[in-house]
Amino acid sequence: MTDRTTLGDLQHAIMRVLWRRGEATAAEVHAALEPERGLAPTTIATMLRKMETKGVIEHRVEGRQFIYRPTVSEAEVRRSMVDELVDRVFAGDPTALVGHLLAEHRVEPEELDHVRQIIEDASDREEEAT
């Protein structure tokens, strides 16, 4: 994986299938995505090849089938994509992202409690590091 792993919408959908299953053939990925996306099997196969070139998946051969598996975790991709979002949209300021989310989206009280706990845990880790 490069320092930044940004995935397009279809690539991310394919990765979600692979993360959930662990590995899958192009036909299995197509079957999982066809109801919501209606894409041709060749589109999925082409995207899998591009993703392999990008280094986010790899394949093994079983008989005549390629079986694909992710080489990056969901957490790695999430971290990379959020970092890019923070850099591009919020000028590198993660607090601006958090402020935007809290100001622009309805957050339930129990979700706010969870956010407070995350902040407290982060503060505790910072104090331990100093």
N, C-alpha and C positions, 0 to 999 in steps of 0.2 A: 504494500500500500504506500502511496505517496503521502507526504505530510497532510495533504488535503484530498479527501475523497468525496467529491460531490457527485451525486447521482441525479439524473433526470427522473421524471415521474414514472415512466415505464421501467427504467432500471431499478428504481426503488421498489416498485411492485414486484418485480422478478426477485429481487433480493429478499423481500418479505416471505415469498414462497420458499426460497432456499433456506432461509433462517429457520422457518417453521418446520420444514421437512428434514433438514440436514443435507440432503442431496436430492436431485431429481433430473430426469431426462427433459429434453426440450418439449416432448409431447406432454409430460406431466405438468410442466410449467404452463404450457398453453392451456391444458384442461382446467387448471386452477384459475387462470386469468380470463379465459374466454367469456364466461357469463357477464363479467363486468366490463370487459374491454372490447370483445368482439374482433380481436386481431387475428390475422392469418398465422398459421403455424410458421411460415417462412419469416414473418416479422419477428417472432420470438427467437427463432434460430439465429437470425442475423444479429439481434440484440445480444444474445448470449455470446456470440463470437466477439463482438465489440467489447463486452464487459470482460471477457477473458483477456483480450489485448490490454485493457485498462488495468488488469491485475486484481480485480475484485472477486473473480471466480476462477476456478480451474476445473478441468475435467479428467475423468479416467474413462477408459474404454472397456465396455463389457459386451462381448459379442460384437454387434454392429452399432451399438448405441453409445453415445457420449453421455456420461452421467456427471452433472455439474454440482459443484459444492462451493460455498462461499469461502473466500480466503480472508475476509475482514468481518469483524463482528458488527452487530447492530449498534452497539455502544460506540465503536470506533467511527462508524459512518455518521451517527447522530452528532458526536462531538465535532467532527470535521465540518459537517454542514451547518451546525449552529455557530461554530467559530467563523465560518465564511459569512453567514448572515450578520453576525455582530460586526464584523469588519466592514462589510459592504453597506449595510443599511444604518448601522448605529455608530459608525466611525470608531469601531474598536471598543466601545463602551458597553460592557455587559449590563451595567446598572440601567442604562437607557432602555435596553431590551426588556428587562424585568419591569421597569416603570411603565413602559408601553403596554405590556401584557396586563398589568394590574389596572391601568387606567382605561383600557379599551375593551376589556373582556369581563363578563360577569364571573366572579369568583365566589364560590360558595364558602360559608364560614369554616367548614371542616377543611376545605382546600387551603384557606388562609392559615389555619392552624398548622397544616403540613408545611407550608412555605415558611412560617415562623420557626418551625423545628429545623428545617434545612438551614436557615440563616444562623440559628443558634449552634448547630453542629459545625458549620463552616467557621464561625467565630471561635469555637472551642479549638478546632484544628489549627487555626491561625495563632492562637495564644500558645498552644503546645509547640509550635514551630519556632516561636521567638524566645 
